[in-house]
Amino acid sequence: MKSNHWQRPGNNGLDFTELGMGTAPLGNLYKAISEDEANAALEKAWDNGVRYFDTAPLYGLGLAETRLNRFLKGKPRDEYTLSTKVGRLMLPCAPEDRTGIDKFFETPTRRQMFDYSYNGIMRSFEFSLERLGVDRVDILFAHDLDIFNQGSREVMEARQEDFFASGYRALVNLRDQGVIKAIGAGINEWEAAQTLLERCDMDLFLLTGRYTLLEQEALNSFLPMCEERGVGIVLGGPYNSGILASGPVEGAFFNYDPAPQEILDRVSKIEAVCKNHNVPLIEAALRFPLHHPCVVSTIPGAQSASEVENNAANIKVDIPADLWADLKEQGLLRNDAPTP
């Protein structure tokens, strides 16, 4: 599988396979799967050449990290890149107080507590190392410092200030000491990511769903700033929660909710152009973000070995350059979006 190298001055950088493995689905997101099913999905990714794995304490309230523990045992540590996230602590609680009821299933009984302080980030990192069973991770992302997850601009800005006041220093210290190789943030909104980039020396962002066949507003200012500063982008959610994989079918999801009619209509037009070039929509959606010079990997969700196999096959498909040109000509893709 093709890979991309990211590097900043003063270190040897990191290698990312174009297709990475996000592990939120392996934390029993939306439905429970067995330990064997989760491990089979991870092993199928490895067999197909995937060598970048991303996780977080939130995913299954620690379950995704512990499932990675089983999988990573015996894998040569220098052969893969691993990222996890900080900003939440998972605290024991009563079953009725568990975080993620009706979202994560059959998980440890834990409730999340946001904590972007110096001590909170250090504690989160230590807990992740224990759950993962590894001596080091390569990247730490500050997780969900955006309106979508914090609930309001006021709360988001308050927690961002907590991060700027001390949590950011924890990440920098870990990087400076060589404990981790890179720091950044996992964000659902490019505007929030840009705020962090303006005030912090970030290496990478995991940007979810905000640079896809449906959305390219990040080209306004955030992605040019990343390109200027040598900041890498891991692109999560290339299917915008599903609609760019399923197509504009009844019940298709966009941004974790049923897609509104205007989105269904736009996807219908994009899909029609893809069909004219004999390219399935899902293949174009997976390949598109990787044409931007900042994007080092894309990590669609997968909960089964067969889904992993499909993603691995789709990433290898050659997309005709005329498809991108036709999308731009019809106003379905921004003219400044990098394409062949």
N, C-alpha and C positions, 0 to 999 in steps of 0.2 A: 504494500500500500504506500502511496505517495506520502511524504512528510514535509513539514515546513519547520524551518529553524528560526527561533526568536532569540535575540541577544541584546543585552545592554552593555555599555562600557564597564569593564571590570569583572565580568564573569564569562563563563563559557556558554551561557545561554541554555535553552531548552529545545528539545525536539518534540513536535506534535504531529501525530498522524492526522491526515485530512479529516478522517472520520474518528471522532472520539466517542467515549461511552459515558453518558450521563446516567447517574444511578438513582434518581428520584423514583422511577418506576419500580426499582428493585427494593425500595422501602415500602412496598405494598400500597403504592399510590393508586387510588380508586378501586383496587381489588387486591386481595391477598394472593400471593403465590408461595410455593413451598421453597425451602432452602435449596433443594435439588434443582428446581426450575430456575431460581436466581443464579445458581452457580453454572448451570448449563448455558444461560445467556452470556455470562461473562467469559466462559471458556470458548464459546462460539466467536465472540469478539476477538479474543486472542488468536484463535485459529485463522481468522480473516485478516490478521495483521494489525488490529487496533492496539495502540500502545499508549493512548492517553485516556485516563480515567478521572472523572470528576465526581465528587460526592459532597455531603454536608451533614452536620448533626441533625438538621431538620428532617431529612429524608427518612421517613419511618421512625423518627424520634430516636435515632441512633442505629436503627436496623440496617440501613444501607451500608454504613461504615463497618458493622460487624460482619455483614455478608461479604464485603470486600476482603476482610481479614482472612476468611477461609480461602478465597480465590487466590490472593496474593502470596500465600505461603508456598514457597518453592519457586516462585517466579524471580528471575534475576533482577535485583533492585535497579541496576543501571539500564535495564532494557525498557522501562516504562516511565512515563511522567504522571504524577499524581497531584491532584489539587483537592483541597477541602475548604471549608468556610468557617468564619468566626463571626460573632455578634449575637449568638444565642447560647444560653445554657439550658440543658435539659434536666429538669428537677423532678424527683419522685413526687407523686401526687395521688389523690384518690381517683379511681377510674372515671368518675363523672367529670373530673376536671382536666382530663387528658386533652392535649392539643391535637387538632386534626381529626376530631370525630367526624365521620362521614367523608373524610378525605384520605386518611391513612388507616389501614385496617390491620388488625392483629399485630400491633406494635407494642413495645414496652410502654408501661403506664408512666408517662412523663408529660410535664407541661413546660412550654418554652418560657424563658425569661430573656428579653432583649437586654444585652449588656455590651456596649461598645467601648467600655473603659479599658484602660491598660490591663488591670487585673482580670477583667472579664475575658478579654481576648487571650491572655496567657492561660487562663483556666480552660477555656474552650479548646485551645490547641492541645493542651496536655491530655484532655479527655479524648480528643480525636485520635491522638497517637495510640492511646490504650485500646480504643475500639478497633482501630485499623490494624493493630499489631505490627506496626512498622517503626523504624528508627527515625524516619524523616518523611516529610512531604515536600514537594517542590514548590508549590504555590499556595498561599493563603489569600482567599478572597473575603473581604468584609461583605457580609451577606444582607441584601434586601434593604439598603438605605434609600428607599424610594417611597413615593406616595402610595403605590399599589399595595405594598406590604405594611406600611406604617399607618395607613388609614386616613391621614390628612397631611397637608403641607406643614402645618404647625408641628405636628409630632415628628414628621420626617426631619425638619430643620433642627429640632431640639436634639434628636439622636445623632444627626450629622455633627452637631457641635460637640456632643460627647465624644464622638470619634476623633474630631480634629483636636480636642483638648488633650487626649491621652491615648486613645486606642490606636491611632495612627502611629504614635511613637513606638508602641509595642511591635507593630509590623516592621517598622524601619529597623528597630534594634535586632529583631530576629533575622532580617535580611543582612544587615551589616555584620552580624556575627557568623554568617554562613549557615545558620540553622535551616533557613529556607532560601530558595534562589530568587523568588519573585513575589511581589505583593500586588494586590489589586482589589477589585470589588465585583461581586456578582449582583447585577442590577437588571431590573425589568423596564427601566426608562432611560433613554439616552440623555435626557436633560439632567437627571440626577447624576448620571455618570460624568457628565461634563463638569458639573459643580465640583465633584471630587477631584477630577483631573486638574481643574484650575487651581486647587488649593493643595494638592498632594503630588508627590513624586511617584506616580503609579507605573507599574510595568505592564500589566495586562488587565483587561476587563472581560468578564463573562457577561455578555449582553444577550438577554433572552428576548427573542421575538421582535427585535426592533430594527433588524436589517434583513428583510426577506423580499420575496417576489411581491408581497403586498405592501411593504413599508420600507421606504428609503429616506425618511426625514432625517435620519442621523447623518446624512450627507450634508445637511445644512451647515453644521459647524463642528459637531463632535468628531466624526471620522476624519475630517481634514486635520483637526488638532492632534488626533492620535497618530496620523501619518507623519506629521511634522515632528513629533516627539519620539517616534519609534515605539509607540505603545501597541502591543498586540491585542487582538480581539479573538476570544473564543465565542462562537456564535451558537447560543442555545436556542431552542424552539424554532428551527428553520421552517417548520410547518405551521407556525402561528397557532399552536395548540391543537392542530389536527386538520384544518380545512384545506391546507395545501398538500396534504397526503390523501385525504378522502375525496377531495373535490367538493363542489357545491351541492352536496346531497342534503336531504332533510335531516336535521339534527346535527349537522356539522358544527364543530366548535371553533371559535375564534377568541383568543385571549381568555381561555378558560370558561367561556360562556357560549350559549348558542349564538351562531353567527347572525348578525342583522342582515336585512335584505340587501342593503347597499354593498356589503362585503360579498354575499353570495353572488350578486350580479357581476362584481368585478372579477371574482375568481372564475366565473363562467366564461368571461371574455379571455382571461389569461389561458384557461384550459383549452379554449377553441384554437388559439394561436399554437399552443403546444401540439394539439392534434394535427394541425396542418403540417407540422414538421415530424409527425410520427414519434413524438416524444411524450411519454407520460408526465403529467403535471408533477408528480412526486419527484421524478428525476431532475427536472429543471429546478424545483424548489431547493433540493439538497445541494445542487452544484452552484447555484447563483451566488451565494454569499462568499464563496471561496475565491471568486475573481477579484475581490477587493484586496489590495496589498497588505492591509493590516490583519486580515482574518487568517489565523493560523490553524483553526480546526472548527468543525461544526459538530454538535453533539445532539442529534435527535434522540428522543426517548425510545427505549425498547424494553419490553418486559418478558420477552421469550426469545429462545434461540432462533426461531423462524423470523422474528422481526429484525433481529440483529443481522441475519443472513440477507434479508431483503435490503436493509440499509447498506450493507457492504457491497451488494451487487449494484445498487443504484448509484453509489458514489463513483463507480468505475466507468459509467456510461459517458461517451463523448456527445456533447450537445452541439448541434450545428450553430455556427455563429449567426446565421440568418435568423434563427429564432429570437435571439436577443435584439437584433436589429428591427424585426417586425414588432416586437413588444414596445420598443421605443417609438417606432413610427406611429403606433396606435395609441400612444399616450398611456400605456400600461406599465411602463418602466421609465424611470428618470433617465434623461439623456446623459447625465453626468455619472451614472452608475457604471463602474468599471466592468467591462465585458470584453471577450476576445474580439 
